Amino acid sequence: MQAQLRPENISGIGSGFDPLSPEVRRCPHPHYAALNRAPVQPVAGHPNFYLVSSYDTVSEVLMDPETYDGQPFPGYEVNIMSAMRPEPHKRLRGAIQSLFTNQSLTQLTPHIEAQVRRRTAELLAAGQGDLMALWANPIPLSVIARLFGFPEGEADLARLHRYGDAAIRLVIPLGGPGLPVPRGLVARWRQALGLLTALPPLLRLLWQLPAAERKALSQLPNPMADLPGYPRTGFPHHPELARLILEFQLEVLGILHDHLRNPRDEVVDALLPPYRRGELRLGEILSSALQILVAGYETTANTLGAAVHRFSTEPERLRELQDHPERIEAYVEELLRLDAPLQRTLRRTTRPVRLAGVDLPENAQLILMLGAANLDATRFDCPEQFDPARGNARRHLAFGRGIHMCIGAQLARLEARLALAELVPRLQAVELLPEDPPQRVTDKDIGMWGYTRLPVRLTPRSVT
Ligand code: HEM
């Protein structure tokens, strides 16, 4: 029998829980214990959307990609890796994996070390400022730049930051209402101007791609715009953001052409053999570059931000890591569990299915609450407690699970470990500024948990 799916009928949650409300986005954790007690429930105010929580239920969904598809729209293929069906995904992931081998990580390590040395020295010399802008953002940005052979000057990284921001807002409005459709004369006028400025990079990109790949490209800024009940976004509505994405892809294409002519043993060259063998198309490299920028930059930056934020509220953690630097890895895992940078992700049912005792129709949109699963008391003892010594901290779902499990997990861990290994011995204390409190990311529908600004005052410690 179909379960009664009205929120007010679900014990433990009460009515009106909306994961997209500004209050919940600012502070979701207090709701998670109740969500985990009722692992499948409809989202108030969002017809056809269901919240999925609890460790076992979220894992069950992630491990069954045939029943729970990453493609948000029935009958339409969004060309990004995290949305792909198992078969095309396997081929693409296999080829893109060449960027994330042990050899690539070894190749990237001296670059990450140099970056964390430089950014940490600058941060401590500044003494006070926005930790995200000074330290947490530039480190992963520069790593992604290096991954793709992108230029690494400050202006280049700022441009990369703008590209990533546009992509998060435009291409992947997972589990959210998306950007508003422009209305009114002024907004329409701006939209028309935006379309004019987006046209030249679009034409340039189309011109440079083989004819067979042009169709796939035109689908990149996806057509969610006009499907009823889905987020309204996409190229025609927000051409100013689409333009940035096209410019990013043009830059990546230029780099690839350059490396095809002059291979030079950099990480990005790992993509050339699968491309030459025909296992990877140019358009796929471009869409994967965009996905890597979106998935790999802010998530890692927010992990770094969360690590330092915790030193301000629990200074004994800083002392502990100074005395036991070998505990940094466990500290990072426990941070990822409690402060999962992606609090949720999305799947769609491909058939009617019963999940955690609730009957779901075909094409139901499931919001998987990764952050709630990580606080499931049946898996993690005293789950709200920050306890890096717990034996199973690494079993968190912050990187997902199954075929779409984060391809950059080891790289993110490496960056966090090296960044903390550099900062921790040099830091006496970090304080938040009461007059300038941290600002949370609340406007990105992808489910990002982290900071737009994290103003701090730092006291350096002399290292002997
Ligand atoms: C702490 C940092 C990170 C977190 C918390 C994180 C989280 C995640 C999660 C939860 C997924 C799975 C989404 C799903 O199943 O719907 C994912 C996938 C992905 N991540 Fe990460 N990520 C991080 C860092 C990175 C980095 C550094 C990169 C690359 C440089 C990256 C690239 C990707 C890609 C390409 C996918 C799609 C994989 C696929 O579909 O096969 N991520 N990430």
Residues whose N, C-alpha, C, O or C-beta is under 5 A from the ligand:
A	BS01	HEM	M81 S82 R93 Q291 I292 A295 G296 T299 T300 T303 P341 L342 T345 L346 L397 A398 F399 G400 I403 H404 M405 C406 I407 G408 A409 L411 A412
